[in-house]
Amino acid sequence: MTGGNTGMRPVLIFALIGTVFMFGAPYVLQLFTIINLTTAIALAVLALSLALVWGFGGILCFGQVAFFGLGAYAYTMGAINFGGSTWAILVAILVSSAFAAILGYFVFFGRVSDVYLGVITLTVTLIFFSLIRRTSGPEFKIGIAQIGGFNGVTSPPLNLPWDTSSFLFPEQVFYVAMAALILCYVFCGWLMNTHFGRVCVGIRENELRAELLGYDSRLYKLGIFTISAGIAAIGGVLFCNGVGRITPDVFNLYNAALTIIWVIVGGRGTLIGPIAATFGLFYLTSALGGQSTLNNNLVLGVILIFFVLLVPKGVAPTITDWVARRRRPRKASRRARRTMRRDEGSNA
Amino acid sequence: MKPARDKRPVIVETQNLAMHFGGVRAVDQVDFTLFDKELRCLIGPNGAGKSTFFKCLTGQLVPSAGKVIIRDGETTGFEPHEIASLGVGIKTQVPNVFDGLTVDENIWLSARRWHAAKRARAVVAETIERLQLGDIRREMVGRLAHGQRQWVELGMVVAAEPWLVLLDEPAAGMTHDETARTADLIKEINTQAALIVVEHDMQFIRMISKQVTVFHEGRVLMEDTMDAISKDKRAREVYLGNRA
């Protein structure tokens, strides 16, 4: 894994490109594509949250979809009960983060090692899957909202802040989703440049050394785990808005593994890589869904194996390395030429 | 013991310290005292319990019995970060550095623990100057040679400006030149802080040592100057053999 303190410039450049795309896309693309894109953006926020906790925090959370799904359910339940989406969004973020904080407390302060952390988070996700599938009856409800069992529940659309009568149209939801993705991305980029973020990267590199410098690694891990769960919840809110409903399938093994694949393909230690990989793989699977010659999962599996074996760092770090390798010799030779010229000048 | 030394405050003390692994008594009934601004070397053959004793001081191991007291508080069973937060600088036997980060970032993480952002940057610059790491400051630590990695770790210890420094085999794997520089650095650190140095290399101990504690089979065999120890019969038998 590479990375560390890279400065804010690349983050802001990508944020700018994202903003141009956000305002340009609705003029170019059809409404159907825009609606589809909103779902992809929601998943990209999920990938971003895993890129943060795994790529920078070094914590392999196999159940990032648990926080994503929990956010989506909390939003839906909240929005039905409150009759509006404004507070529901906050509730979604809070529920997810609070759950992560409690789970993380036991895991990190119990000094559970990396592999078991992956197992525990995956198990928690699958528990949610089974649990919510069994809530079909009318007796399972939160306030006035039915949980809906394996059929799931229809999510109320977003409305303007504190104006419950004006719902957002799909095109407007796209703007909201894209803006949320860009803000989350800039926030993560900023966070990784703060003292907190740099210590987290240090802990990823060598936990004992960080402790010997006087940092309580458990607190930092708990912090980044909780923050990433909050970001995953934002993704969940966008997701159930893009799709229009939320079902327990969000918690299944397939989705849990898919999130990991996005980050592996995009590259750990970068934020933009997993986001780009999510869009790429989302459109690949959509395209594959239109034909029946090749099995979708087979293709995904082949891609995963290809990356693990041949591009183990992932797309973004491989490109960065390649660019750095090409630039360095040229820079060096330029410097050499400059020195030569100066020497000639002094001779004359 | 010379009475003049006793007037200085005791800053590290262990009482009846023991660390047992199953039936093995790696450290057994060790009473140890270190005075302020003292430089103490711990020596002993392999398996004498030096490193285990060291790990009990740094919080990497929780002793089976006995007490560790640093300054005025008991620190038995403290986590490593709690020991470090007292202002103790620690270097482990195997270099523990942040391999995927630059030399700069490694030292910054140490300095920033104690200083605000602006002062931390100044401390990093001073430390890099002092340890002559300027040429490699933007290199990834993982790509450096073993001796350089040791120096980066020493840089992290120095940047925290500790009042007590614990070093486990700081000169291991260093060239002769690097070893001499390390000895100088340790003497320099000693003007500000007390040190405990676990070491194998006799040459190196002669360069730095004043008072030496000899470990043997988990216990303190004797405590004296290096000259006295090399003349002592028991010490020669257990450790020095024909080498001294």
Interface residues (C-beta under 8 A of the other chain):
Chain A: M1 T2 G3 G4 N5 H195 R198 V199 V201 G202 R204 E205 N206 L208 R209 A210 E211 L212 L213 G214 Y215 D216 S217
Chain B: T58 Q60 E79 P80 H81 A84 S85 I90 T92 N96 V97 F98 D99 G100 L101 T102 E105 W108 L109 S110 R112 R113 W114 A117 E153 M156 A160
